[in-house]
């Protein structure tokens, strides 16, 4: 029943208009970390600098730094409504360990400029970013977190 424009007069001389309403409900998006971002082993020369891991997993950094081990870009699967555009954003984090904390920031992803879930509602994407190594960074294992957000 279309009630648009239907007016009803109530006692006291006031008028009320009845209008239709609509709603679309979207399923909550869940995000699964499939592979943890790992810069591998970074040998530094005592100077500070920025180490970058690409969304493809390639590691680079300042001259004088060397890289070994098995670096890996972060890999995620977002699940939500099928064939729906989403946005991907990040919040900087840090790695902590035996020395001064190192910042993780400047994230990138490989989901393209207009990420969209597939026909089953999934979107798989890889994440790269920067690790800011401090001057005279103490050696040892560092771990930490960063935040990935996917919204409709």
VMD Tcl script that builds the backbone (N, CA, C; Angstrom):
set m [mol new atoms 456]
animate dup $m
set s [atomselect $m all]
$s set {name element resname resid chain x y z} {
  {N N UNK 1 A 0.845 -1.169 0.000}
  {CA C UNK 1 A 0.000 0.000 0.000}
  {C C UNK 1 A 0.889 1.230 0.000}
  {N N UNK 2 A 0.689 2.085 -0.933}
  {CA C UNK 2 A 1.458 3.315 -1.013}
  {C C UNK 2 A 0.692 4.409 -0.301}
  {N N UNK 3 A 1.261 4.881 0.801}
  {CA C UNK 3 A 0.597 5.902 1.593}
  {C C UNK 3 A 1.238 7.266 1.417}
  {N N UNK 4 A 2.111 7.406 0.431}
  {CA C UNK 4 A 2.786 8.664 0.251}
  {C C UNK 4 A 1.762 9.754 -0.029}
  {N N UNK 5 A 1.858 10.795 0.707}
  {CA C UNK 5 A 0.951 11.917 0.505}
  {C C UNK 5 A -0.366 11.762 1.244}
  {N N UNK 6 A -0.568 10.652 1.927}
  {CA C UNK 6 A -1.792 10.448 2.688}
  {C C UNK 6 A -1.710 11.297 3.950}
  {N N UNK 7 A -2.708 12.087 4.194}
  {CA C UNK 7 A -2.720 12.947 5.375}
  {C C UNK 7 A -3.897 12.576 6.244}
  {N N UNK 8 A -3.669 12.644 7.524}
  {CA C UNK 8 A -4.704 12.299 8.480}
  {C C UNK 8 A -4.832 13.457 9.455}
  {N N UNK 9 A -6.050 13.867 9.687}
  {CA C UNK 9 A -6.286 14.945 10.640}
  {C C UNK 9 A -6.732 14.332 11.949}
  {N N UNK 10 A -6.058 14.704 13.023}
  {CA C UNK 10 A -6.381 14.191 14.343}
  {C C UNK 10 A -7.120 15.268 15.123}
  {N N UNK 11 A -7.682 14.865 16.260}
  {CA C UNK 11 A -8.346 15.836 17.120}
  {C C UNK 11 A -7.386 16.952 17.488}
  {N N UNK 12 A -7.891 18.112 17.701}
  {CA C UNK 12 A -7.058 19.247 18.054}
  {C C UNK 12 A -6.549 19.987 16.840}
  {N N UNK 13 A -6.904 19.560 15.643}
  {CA C UNK 13 A -6.562 20.282 14.431}
  {C C UNK 13 A -5.165 20.020 13.895}
  {N N UNK 14 A -4.387 19.081 14.470}
  {CA C UNK 14 A -3.053 18.811 13.919}
  {C C UNK 14 A -3.184 17.818 12.766}
  {N N UNK 15 A -2.234 17.889 11.854}
  {CA C UNK 15 A -2.221 16.984 10.705}
  {C C UNK 15 A -0.972 16.124 10.767}
  {N N UNK 16 A -1.088 14.867 10.375}
  {CA C UNK 16 A 0.039 13.937 10.344}
  {C C UNK 16 A 0.158 13.384 8.932}
  {N N UNK 17 A 1.353 13.252 8.459}
  {CA C UNK 17 A 1.591 12.639 7.156}
  {C C UNK 17 A 2.176 11.256 7.383}
  {N N UNK 18 A 1.685 10.265 6.666}
  {CA C UNK 18 A 2.194 8.907 6.760}
  {C C UNK 18 A 3.046 8.643 5.526}
  {N N UNK 19 A 4.270 8.167 5.752}
  {CA C UNK 19 A 5.193 7.899 4.650}
  {C C UNK 19 A 5.753 6.494 4.792}
  {N N UNK 20 A 6.269 5.970 3.703}
  {CA C UNK 20 A 6.845 4.631 3.697}
  {C C UNK 20 A 8.297 4.683 4.154}
  {N N UNK 21 A 8.795 3.569 4.626}
  {CA C UNK 21 A 10.195 3.453 5.006}
  {C C UNK 21 A 10.783 2.186 4.423}
  {N N UNK 22 A 12.080 2.182 4.229}
  {CA C UNK 22 A 12.795 1.035 3.688}
  {C C UNK 22 A 14.040 0.795 4.525}
  {N N UNK 23 A 14.543 -0.420 4.480}
  {CA C UNK 23 A 15.805 -0.748 5.138}
  {C C UNK 23 A 16.480 -1.871 4.368}
  {N N UNK 24 A 17.787 -1.789 4.303}
  {CA C UNK 24 A 18.605 -2.874 3.764}
  {C C UNK 24 A 19.561 -3.292 4.867}
  {N N UNK 25 A 19.599 -4.566 5.147}
  {CA C UNK 25 A 20.458 -5.080 6.206}
  {C C UNK 25 A 21.652 -5.785 5.565}
  {N N UNK 26 A 22.845 -5.458 6.036}
  {CA C UNK 26 A 24.045 -6.119 5.544}
  {C C UNK 26 A 24.630 -6.970 6.659}
  {N N UNK 27 A 25.124 -8.119 6.251}
  {CA C UNK 27 A 25.763 -9.031 7.195}
  {C C UNK 27 A 27.051 -8.386 7.708}
  {N N UNK 28 A 27.375 -8.614 8.956}
  {CA C UNK 28 A 28.622 -8.096 9.521}
  {C C UNK 28 A 29.804 -8.694 8.767}
  {N N UNK 29 A 30.832 -7.885 8.571}
  {CA C UNK 29 A 32.043 -8.364 7.900}
  {C C UNK 29 A 32.961 -8.999 8.939}
  {N N UNK 30 A 33.466 -10.181 8.616}
  {CA C UNK 30 A 34.479 -10.808 9.466}
  {C C UNK 30 A 35.801 -10.808 8.711}
  {N N UNK 31 A 36.888 -10.701 9.451}
  {CA C UNK 31 A 38.221 -10.689 8.841}
  {C C UNK 31 A 39.050 -11.784 9.497}
  {N N UNK 32 A 39.687 -12.590 8.658}
  {CA C UNK 32 A 40.562 -13.651 9.137}
  {C C UNK 32 A 41.982 -13.362 8.660}
  {N N UNK 33 A 42.943 -13.437 9.573}
  {CA C UNK 33 A 44.343 -13.314 9.186}
  {C C UNK 33 A 44.818 -14.698 8.755}
  {N N UNK 34 A 45.124 -14.839 7.466}
  {CA C UNK 34 A 45.561 -16.119 6.923}
  {C C UNK 34 A 47.079 -16.305 7.055}
  {N N UNK 35 A 47.830 -15.217 6.923}
  {CA C UNK 35 A 49.285 -15.237 7.067}
  {C C UNK 35 A 49.713 -13.986 7.810}
  {N N UNK 36 A 50.524 -14.155 8.823}
  {CA C UNK 36 A 51.027 -13.020 9.597}
  {C C UNK 36 A 52.097 -12.286 8.803}
  {N N UNK 37 A 52.074 -10.946 8.825}
  {CA C UNK 37 A 53.131 -10.162 8.187}
  {C C UNK 37 A 54.442 -10.473 8.897}
  {N N UNK 38 A 55.493 -10.738 8.102}
  {CA C UNK 38 A 56.787 -11.112 8.661}
  {C C UNK 38 A 57.879 -10.472 7.813}
  {N N UNK 39 A 58.662 -9.598 8.411}
  {CA C UNK 39 A 59.749 -8.926 7.689}
  {C C UNK 39 A 60.976 -9.820 7.553}
  {N N UNK 40 A 60.933 -11.020 8.093}
  {CA C UNK 40 A 62.084 -11.916 8.059}
  {C C UNK 40 A 63.140 -11.422 9.030}
  {N N UNK 41 A 64.389 -11.753 8.760}
  {CA C UNK 41 A 65.498 -11.292 9.583}
  {C C UNK 41 A 66.121 -10.073 8.915}
  {N N UNK 42 A 66.221 -9.003 9.674}
  {CA C UNK 42 A 66.772 -7.751 9.152}
  {C C UNK 42 A 68.068 -7.474 9.913}
  {N N UNK 43 A 69.181 -7.430 9.196}
  {CA C UNK 43 A 70.473 -7.071 9.800}
  {C C UNK 43 A 70.702 -5.596 9.520}
  {N N UNK 44 A 70.817 -4.805 10.587}
  {CA C UNK 44 A 70.945 -3.349 10.450}
  {C C UNK 44 A 72.382 -2.919 10.682}
  {N N UNK 45 A 72.692 -1.721 10.258}
  {CA C UNK 45 A 74.062 -1.214 10.385}
  {C C UNK 45 A 74.217 -0.189 11.506}
  {N N UNK 46 A 73.240 -0.062 12.364}
  {CA C UNK 46 A 73.324 0.885 13.469}
  {C C UNK 46 A 72.601 2.189 13.217}
  {N N UNK 47 A 72.343 2.479 11.946}
  {CA C UNK 47 A 71.583 3.695 11.637}
  {C C UNK 47 A 70.102 3.344 11.584}
  {N N UNK 48 A 69.281 4.305 11.838}
  {CA C UNK 48 A 67.847 4.078 11.711}
  {C C UNK 48 A 67.448 4.075 10.249}
  {N N UNK 49 A 66.291 3.545 9.979}
  {CA C UNK 49 A 65.801 3.525 8.606}
  {C C UNK 49 A 64.464 2.822 8.519}
  {N N UNK 50 A 63.897 2.865 7.339}
  {CA C UNK 50 A 62.586 2.256 7.112}
  {C C UNK 50 A 62.735 1.020 6.232}
  {N N UNK 51 A 62.207 -0.092 6.728}
  {CA C UNK 51 A 62.179 -1.341 5.971}
  {C C UNK 51 A 60.758 -1.505 5.451}
  {N N UNK 52 A 60.632 -1.784 4.164}
  {CA C UNK 52 A 59.323 -1.915 3.528}
  {C C UNK 52 A 59.117 -3.341 3.058}
  {N N UNK 53 A 57.922 -3.879 3.347}
  {CA C UNK 53 A 57.520 -5.143 2.738}
  {C C UNK 53 A 56.329 -4.826 1.845}
  {N N UNK 54 A 56.406 -5.269 0.597}
  {CA C UNK 54 A 55.319 -5.009 -0.347}
  {C C UNK 54 A 54.177 -5.989 -0.116}
  {N N UNK 55 A 53.030 -5.704 -0.704}
  {CA C UNK 55 A 51.899 -6.626 -0.612}
  {C C UNK 55 A 52.219 -7.960 -1.290}
  {N N UNK 56 A 53.280 -7.992 -2.120}
  {CA C UNK 56 A 53.723 -9.237 -2.751}
  {C C UNK 56 A 54.764 -9.962 -1.898}
  {N N UNK 57 A 55.218 -9.321 -0.794}
  {CA C UNK 57 A 56.165 -9.972 0.104}
  {C C UNK 57 A 57.621 -9.633 -0.127}
  {N N UNK 58 A 57.920 -8.685 -1.029}
  {CA C UNK 58 A 59.308 -8.292 -1.273}
  {C C UNK 58 A 59.741 -7.281 -0.213}
  {N N UNK 59 A 60.932 -7.494 0.366}
  {CA C UNK 59 A 61.443 -6.625 1.417}
  {C C UNK 59 A 62.576 -5.761 0.869}
  {N N UNK 60 A 62.564 -4.481 1.251}
  {CA C UNK 60 A 63.629 -3.564 0.854}
  {C C UNK 60 A 63.897 -2.601 2.007}
  {N N UNK 61 A 65.065 -1.966 1.963}
  {CA C UNK 61 A 65.406 -1.019 3.012}
  {C C UNK 61 A 66.658 -0.254 2.662}
  {N N UNK 62 A 67.193 0.457 3.635}
  {CA C UNK 62 A 68.368 1.295 3.399}
  {C C UNK 62 A 69.595 0.488 2.969}
  {N N UNK 63 A 70.481 1.165 2.254}
  {CA C UNK 63 A 71.773 0.558 1.935}
  {C C UNK 63 A 72.452 0.230 3.262}
  {N N UNK 64 A 73.099 -0.896 3.340}
  {CA C UNK 64 A 73.732 -1.318 4.574}
  {C C UNK 64 A 72.883 -2.295 5.379}
  {N N UNK 65 A 71.596 -2.376 5.077}
  {CA C UNK 65 A 70.724 -3.370 5.706}
  {C C UNK 65 A 70.736 -4.616 4.824}
  {N N UNK 66 A 70.697 -5.793 5.447}
  {CA C UNK 66 A 70.561 -7.032 4.683}
  {C C UNK 66 A 69.345 -7.798 5.209}
  {N N UNK 67 A 68.807 -8.629 4.333}
  {CA C UNK 67 A 67.560 -9.328 4.641}
  {C C UNK 67 A 67.714 -10.813 4.357}
  {N N UNK 68 A 67.174 -11.631 5.257}
  {CA C UNK 68 A 67.208 -13.074 5.075}
  {C C UNK 68 A 65.970 -13.670 5.721}
  {N N UNK 69 A 65.890 -14.968 5.705}
  {CA C UNK 69 A 64.735 -15.632 6.293}
  {C C UNK 69 A 63.612 -15.784 5.285}
  {N N UNK 70 A 62.410 -15.862 5.783}
  {CA C UNK 70 A 61.232 -16.084 4.938}
  {C C UNK 70 A 60.217 -14.969 5.157}
  {N N UNK 71 A 60.460 -13.804 4.563}
  {CA C UNK 71 A 59.502 -12.714 4.737}
  {C C UNK 71 A 58.162 -13.056 4.074}
  {N N UNK 72 A 57.103 -12.470 4.621}
  {CA C UNK 72 A 55.765 -12.707 4.060}
  {C C UNK 72 A 54.892 -11.491 4.289}
  {N N UNK 73 A 54.177 -11.105 3.255}
  {CA C UNK 73 A 53.155 -10.068 3.408}
  {C C UNK 73 A 52.038 -10.641 4.261}
  {N N UNK 74 A 51.303 -9.776 4.949}
  {CA C UNK 74 A 50.120 -10.231 5.659}
  {C C UNK 74 A 49.067 -10.648 4.653}
  {N N UNK 75 A 48.347 -11.716 4.934}
  {CA C UNK 75 A 47.274 -12.180 4.036}
  {C C UNK 75 A 45.986 -12.280 4.845}
  {N N UNK 76 A 44.905 -11.750 4.292}
  {CA C UNK 76 A 43.629 -11.692 4.993}
  {C C UNK 76 A 42.496 -12.120 4.073}
  {N N UNK 77 A 41.425 -12.620 4.677}
  {CA C UNK 77 A 40.176 -12.866 3.968}
  {C C UNK 77 A 39.075 -12.147 4.727}
  {N N UNK 78 A 38.375 -11.272 4.019}
  {CA C UNK 78 A 37.202 -10.597 4.584}
  {C C UNK 78 A 35.975 -11.300 4.021}
  {N N UNK 79 A 34.995 -11.557 4.871}
  {CA C UNK 79 A 33.765 -12.227 4.449}
  {C C UNK 79 A 32.569 -11.380 4.850}
  {N N UNK 80 A 31.676 -11.171 3.882}
  {CA C UNK 80 A 30.485 -10.362 4.116}
  {C C UNK 80 A 29.464 -10.632 3.040}
  {N N UNK 81 A 28.734 -9.606 2.640}
  {CA C UNK 81 A 27.731 -9.745 1.583}
  {C C UNK 81 A 28.402 -9.968 0.235}
  {N N UNK 82 A 27.781 -10.758 -0.610}
  {CA C UNK 82 A 28.325 -11.081 -1.929}
  {C C UNK 82 A 28.312 -9.862 -2.853}
  {N N UNK 83 A 29.346 -9.781 -3.671}
  {CA C UNK 83 A 29.446 -8.781 -4.742}
  {C C UNK 83 A 29.178 -7.362 -4.243}
  {N N UNK 84 A 29.841 -7.004 -3.153}
  {CA C UNK 84 A 29.611 -5.711 -2.525}
  {C C UNK 84 A 30.924 -4.952 -2.384}
  {N N UNK 85 A 30.917 -3.661 -2.717}
  {CA C UNK 85 A 32.100 -2.819 -2.578}
  {C C UNK 85 A 32.420 -2.613 -1.104}
  {N N UNK 86 A 33.709 -2.607 -0.798}
  {CA C UNK 86 A 34.178 -2.384 0.569}
  {C C UNK 86 A 35.338 -1.393 0.546}
  {N N UNK 87 A 35.669 -0.880 1.720}
  {CA C UNK 87 A 36.883 -0.078 1.883}
  {C C UNK 87 A 37.793 -0.813 2.858}
  {N N UNK 88 A 39.086 -0.660 2.646}
  {CA C UNK 88 A 40.086 -1.275 3.512}
  {C C UNK 88 A 40.928 -0.149 4.085}
  {N N UNK 89 A 41.050 -0.118 5.402}
  {CA C UNK 89 A 41.882 0.900 6.051}
  {C C UNK 89 A 42.722 0.252 7.145}
  {N N UNK 90 A 43.689 1.007 7.610}
  {CA C UNK 90 A 44.652 0.477 8.579}
  {C C UNK 90 A 44.900 1.489 9.683}
  {N N UNK 91 A 45.253 0.974 10.846}
  {CA C UNK 91 A 45.719 1.793 11.955}
  {C C UNK 91 A 47.131 1.343 12.278}
  {N N UNK 92 A 48.030 2.296 12.402}
  {CA C UNK 92 A 49.428 1.977 12.677}
  {C C UNK 92 A 49.555 1.153 13.953}
  {N N UNK 93 A 50.610 0.393 14.008}
  {CA C UNK 93 A 50.883 -0.431 15.177}
  {C C UNK 93 A 52.351 -0.349 15.518}
  {N N UNK 94 A 52.809 -1.292 16.307}
  {CA C UNK 94 A 54.222 -1.312 16.656}
  {C C UNK 94 A 54.664 -2.728 16.965}
  {N N UNK 95 A 55.966 -2.933 16.844}
  {CA C UNK 95 A 56.596 -4.191 17.248}
  {C C UNK 95 A 57.418 -3.892 18.493}
  {N N UNK 96 A 57.251 -4.720 19.503}
  {CA C UNK 96 A 58.008 -4.539 20.737}
  {C C UNK 96 A 58.877 -5.766 20.981}
  {N N UNK 97 A 59.959 -5.547 21.681}
  {CA C UNK 97 A 60.897 -6.621 21.989}
  {C C UNK 97 A 61.936 -6.110 22.952}
  {N N UNK 98 A 63.176 -6.589 22.803}
  {CA C UNK 98 A 64.215 -6.223 23.775}
  {C C UNK 98 A 64.676 -4.764 23.691}
  {N N UNK 99 A 64.380 -4.082 22.615}
  {CA C UNK 99 A 64.811 -2.687 22.459}
  {C C UNK 99 A 63.615 -1.761 22.342}
  {N N UNK 100 A 63.882 -0.570 21.855}
  {CA C UNK 100 A 62.840 0.423 21.643}
  {C C UNK 100 A 61.806 -0.101 20.645}
  {N N UNK 101 A 60.524 0.173 20.917}
  {CA C UNK 101 A 59.457 -0.266 20.007}
  {C C UNK 101 A 59.664 0.347 18.620}
  {N N UNK 102 A 59.295 -0.418 17.598}
  {CA C UNK 102 A 59.384 0.042 16.206}
  {C C UNK 102 A 57.973 0.211 15.648}
  {N N UNK 103 A 57.741 1.310 14.961}
  {CA C UNK 103 A 56.430 1.614 14.394}
  {C C UNK 103 A 56.190 0.842 13.105}
  {N N UNK 104 A 54.951 0.345 12.955}
  {CA C UNK 104 A 54.462 -0.229 11.690}
  {C C UNK 104 A 53.463 0.764 11.122}
  {N N UNK 105 A 53.656 1.205 9.867}
  {CA C UNK 105 A 52.728 2.164 9.269}
  {C C UNK 105 A 52.811 2.122 7.747}
  {N N UNK 106 A 52.163 3.077 7.092}
  {CA C UNK 106 A 52.162 3.216 5.623}
  {C C UNK 106 A 51.772 1.920 4.921}
  {N N UNK 107 A 50.642 1.371 5.307}
  {CA C UNK 107 A 50.204 0.078 4.781}
  {C C UNK 107 A 49.690 0.182 3.353}
  {N N UNK 108 A 49.870 -0.905 2.621}
  {CA C UNK 108 A 49.333 -1.032 1.268}
  {C C UNK 108 A 48.610 -2.378 1.174}
  {N N UNK 109 A 47.744 -2.500 0.186}
  {CA C UNK 109 A 47.085 -3.783 -0.064}
  {C C UNK 109 A 47.002 -4.012 -1.565}
  {N N UNK 110 A 46.713 -5.242 -1.938}
  {CA C UNK 110 A 46.642 -5.583 -3.362}
  {C C UNK 110 A 45.212 -5.856 -3.836}
  {N N UNK 111 A 44.221 -5.308 -3.120}
  {CA C UNK 111 A 42.818 -5.542 -3.494}
  {C C UNK 111 A 42.321 -4.552 -4.549}
  {N N UNK 112 A 43.192 -3.658 -5.003}
  {CA C UNK 112 A 42.810 -2.716 -6.045}
  {C C UNK 112 A 42.171 -1.454 -5.485}
  {N N UNK 113 A 41.880 -0.529 -6.388}
  {CA C UNK 113 A 41.326 0.763 -6.008}
  {C C UNK 113 A 39.876 0.726 -5.577}
  {N N UNK 114 A 39.139 -0.291 -6.008}
  {CA C UNK 114 A 37.722 -0.441 -5.646}
  {C C UNK 114 A 37.469 -1.874 -5.197}
  {N N UNK 115 A 37.925 -2.246 -4.013}
  {CA C UNK 115 A 37.776 -3.633 -3.568}
  {C C UNK 115 A 36.308 -4.046 -3.480}
  {N N UNK 116 A 36.030 -5.274 -3.921}
  {CA C UNK 116 A 34.660 -5.807 -3.923}
  {C C UNK 116 A 34.708 -7.277 -3.538}
  {N N UNK 117 A 33.775 -7.687 -2.694}
  {CA C UNK 117 A 33.690 -9.108 -2.357}
  {C C UNK 117 A 33.262 -9.892 -3.585}
  {N N UNK 118 A 33.614 -11.165 -3.621}
  {CA C UNK 118 A 33.243 -12.002 -4.765}
  {C C UNK 118 A 31.800 -12.511 -4.615}
  {N N UNK 119 A 31.384 -13.384 -5.499}
  {CA C UNK 119 A 30.014 -13.894 -5.506}
  {C C UNK 119 A 29.635 -14.693 -4.271}
  {N N UNK 120 A 30.638 -15.132 -3.499}
  {CA C UNK 120 A 30.342 -15.844 -2.252}
  {C C UNK 120 A 30.491 -14.935 -1.028}
  {N N UNK 121 A 30.880 -13.667 -1.253}
  {CA C UNK 121 A 31.027 -12.716 -0.160}
  {C C UNK 121 A 32.434 -12.598 0.385}
  {N N UNK 122 A 33.410 -13.241 -0.264}
  {CA C UNK 122 A 34.787 -13.217 0.230}
  {C C UNK 122 A 35.660 -12.249 -0.559}
  {N N UNK 123 A 36.652 -11.697 0.118}
  {CA C UNK 123 A 37.677 -10.877 -0.519}
  {C C UNK 123 A 39.003 -11.248 0.124}
  {N N UNK 124 A 39.895 -11.850 -0.654}
  {CA C UNK 124 A 41.234 -12.192 -0.176}
  {C C UNK 124 A 42.188 -11.088 -0.623}
  {N N UNK 125 A 43.036 -10.627 0.289}
  {CA C UNK 125 A 43.992 -9.573 -0.066}
  {C C UNK 125 A 45.239 -9.697 0.798}
  {N N UNK 126 A 46.336 -9.169 0.260}
  {CA C UNK 126 A 47.621 -9.162 0.951}
  {C C UNK 126 A 47.941 -7.741 1.392}
  {N N UNK 127 A 48.716 -7.638 2.462}
  {CA C UNK 127 A 49.047 -6.341 3.050}
  {C C UNK 127 A 50.558 -6.212 3.213}
  {N N UNK 128 A 51.078 -5.069 2.819}
  {CA C UNK 128 A 52.463 -4.710 3.062}
  {C C UNK 128 A 52.509 -3.446 3.900}
  {N N UNK 129 A 53.693 -3.040 4.304}
  {CA C UNK 129 A 53.812 -1.814 5.094}
  {C C UNK 129 A 55.255 -1.508 5.419}
  {N N UNK 130 A 55.437 -0.484 6.217}
  {CA C UNK 130 A 56.768 -0.033 6.619}
  {C C UNK 130 A 57.036 -0.366 8.080}
  {N N UNK 131 A 58.254 -0.747 8.363}
  {CA C UNK 131 A 58.752 -0.947 9.715}
  {C C UNK 131 A 59.827 0.112 9.940}
  {N N UNK 132 A 59.623 0.979 10.918}
  {CA C UNK 132 A 60.581 2.053 11.203}
  {C C UNK 132 A 61.565 1.548 12.258}
  {N N UNK 133 A 62.791 1.283 11.792}
  {CA C UNK 133 A 63.850 0.772 12.662}
  {C C UNK 133 A 64.582 1.968 13.270}
  {N N UNK 134 A 64.735 1.957 14.581}
  {CA C UNK 134 A 65.412 3.045 15.287}
  {C C UNK 134 A 66.921 2.918 15.160}
  {N N UNK 135 A 67.630 4.026 15.297}
  {CA C UNK 135 A 69.092 3.989 15.326}
  {C C UNK 135 A 69.526 3.132 16.515}
  {N N UNK 136 A 70.533 2.334 16.328}
  {CA C UNK 136 A 71.072 1.446 17.368}
  {C C UNK 136 A 69.989 0.513 17.933}
  {N N UNK 137 A 69.113 0.027 17.062}
  {CA C UNK 137 A 68.042 -0.888 17.489}
  {C C UNK 137 A 68.659 -2.142 18.092}
  {N N UNK 138 A 68.201 -2.530 19.270}
  {CA C UNK 138 A 68.721 -3.730 19.943}
  {C C UNK 138 A 68.323 -4.977 19.161}
  {N N UNK 139 A 69.202 -5.950 19.107}
  {CA C UNK 139 A 68.895 -7.196 18.401}
  {C C UNK 139 A 67.948 -8.045 19.239}
  {N N UNK 140 A 67.209 -8.910 18.559}
  {CA C UNK 140 A 66.275 -9.801 19.234}
  {C C UNK 140 A 64.979 -9.918 18.459}
  {N N UNK 141 A 64.073 -10.708 18.985}
  {CA C UNK 141 A 62.778 -10.935 18.334}
  {C C UNK 141 A 61.786 -9.859 18.772}
  {N N UNK 142 A 61.046 -9.336 17.814}
  {CA C UNK 142 A 60.042 -8.308 18.063}
  {C C UNK 142 A 58.699 -8.792 17.525}
  {N N UNK 143 A 57.652 -8.552 18.257}
  {CA C UNK 143 A 56.305 -8.903 17.814}
  {C C UNK 143 A 55.368 -7.741 18.136}
  {N N UNK 144 A 54.232 -7.719 17.467}
  {CA C UNK 144 A 53.267 -6.657 17.731}
  {C C UNK 144 A 52.044 -6.790 16.867}
  {N N UNK 145 A 51.287 -5.716 16.826}
  {CA C UNK 145 A 50.024 -5.729 16.098}
  {C C UNK 145 A 49.815 -4.439 15.311}
  {N N UNK 146 A 48.906 -4.525 14.371}
  {CA C UNK 146 A 48.361 -3.387 13.648}
  {C C UNK 146 A 46.917 -3.743 13.364}
  {N N UNK 147 A 46.129 -2.784 12.972}
  {CA C UNK 147 A 44.702 -3.018 12.776}
  {C C UNK 147 A 44.322 -2.884 11.318}
  {N N UNK 148 A 43.582 -3.886 10.822}
  {CA C UNK 148 A 43.008 -3.866 9.476}
  {C C UNK 148 A 41.498 -3.739 9.643}
  {N N UNK 149 A 40.898 -2.777 8.952}
  {CA C UNK 149 A 39.457 -2.572 9.032}
  {C C UNK 149 A 38.864 -2.673 7.630}
  {N N UNK 150 A 37.795 -3.458 7.493}
  {CA C UNK 150 A 37.083 -3.566 6.227}
  {C C UNK 150 A 35.637 -3.171 6.496}
  {N N UNK 151 A 35.143 -2.190 5.752}
  {CA C UNK 151 A 33.770 -1.690 5.899}
  {C C UNK 151 A 33.071 -1.662 4.550}
  {N N UNK 152 A 31.741 -1.724 4.617}
  {CA C UNK 152 A 30.932 -1.555 3.393}
  {C C UNK 152 A 30.972 -0.102 2.995}
}
mol reanalyze $m
mol bondsrecalc $m
mol representation Tube
mol addrep $m
